[in-house]
Amino acid sequence: MTIQEADNLIVSPTLTWMGKPYDVLMARILLLAIGWQETQFRTRFQDGGGPARSFWQFEFGHSAKGDAAGYAFCKSKSAAPFRKMANNLHMVVTDPKVVKAQLGAGNDRLACIMARWLLYQDPHPLPSLVSKTQDKEGWDYYVRNWGPGKPRPKDWFGENGSFNLAIKQIMIK
């Protein structure tokens, strides 16, 4: 799936449905950049048969970082409003095993809601659209919240990096 398709089919419709305060430009940019960074929107299963699911690669351990966000989404108080949104779409989100199966089966809307929660629960403000260091701030947001096991900054920064591709997609609309 291209970044444009991911935006048109998953990110923008989901955030539009979620409304304010969740639907903001920088959240759209970060969700696209992180999805591109993690999987380039090609697979919902971790390479090598690992435990992560969805384009955003959620795992199901027992912490609140990205390396276990699937479990935390089902159990943490901060995710309660996001679970309610998922429930409104008739999704079962209280059992981590069920959520993991839904993500692996292609429930991209649920994955997007979970990814938006992970950004929303960060106490730091989203990077500014007018900052000269917004790509670095976006990278810091990604690393802090997803906790990638093998961070690849060379794939995030630059003309064809994940962050710049996401900026181009959102700002061309």
HELIX and SHEET records of a PDB file:
HELIX    1   1 ILE A    3  ALA A    6  1                                   4    
HELIX    2   2 ASP A    7  VAL A   11  3                                   5    
HELIX    3   3 SER A   12  MET A   18  1                                   7    
HELIX    4   4 LEU A   25  THR A   39  1                                  15    
HELIX    5   5 ASP A   47  GLY A   49  5                                   3    
HELIX    6   6 GLY A   66  ALA A   68  5                                   3    
HELIX    7   7 ALA A   69  LYS A   75  1                                   7    
HELIX    8   8 LYS A   77  ALA A   79  5                                   3    
HELIX    9   9 ALA A   80  ASN A   88  1                                   9    
HELIX   10  10 PRO A   96  GLY A  104  1                                   9    
HELIX   11  11 ASP A  108  TYR A  120  1                                  13    
HELIX   12  12 GLN A  134  TRP A  146  1                                  13    
HELIX   13  13 PRO A  153  TRP A  156  1                                   4    
HELIX   14  14 SER A  162  MET A  171  1                                  10    
END                                                                             
